[in-house]
Amino acid sequence: MALPQIGLPSGLRIYLALEPVDMRKQYDGLWALASQHLGLDPKGGALFVFTNKNRDRIKLLHWDGTGVWVLAKRLEQGRFTWPASATGDSRKLTLEPSALTLLLDGIDLKDGAKKAWYER
């Protein structure tokens, strides 16, 4: 049974932190990374994506105007993959909402195909 899809507005700014993060970090730790390491205002309406060293876990941080959301996903097998930054920024990658949806659905963003571990 699949979990319902999370709707992402087409204009949503999404930043994926390229350096691995300790997945024990919660609200305050992720907030500090978004503001201090990435140099962005977490209250600016963007969605921040963080991953661990093995790239088998992802956490999302988002301020909705009334509070902070933290969502997490752990893969049972395989790893998340994405292309290198086109801008040369070593700290973050900007994603379109559709690209994040593909990433979370098991699509390899490097070559646009489902990963072997995701095939049903």
MOQUI-V759139 format. One line per field, one symbol per residue. burial: I if it has 16 or more other C-alpha atoms within 10 Angstrom, else O. A space follows every 10 residues. Layout:
BEGIN
burial: ???
END
This chain:
BEGIN
burial: OOOOOOOOOO OOIIIIIIOO IOIOOOOOOI IIIIOOOIOI OIIOOIIIII IIOOIIIIII IIIOOOOOOO OOOOOOOOOI IIOOOOOOOO OIIIIIIOII IIIOOIIIIO OOOOIOOOOO
END
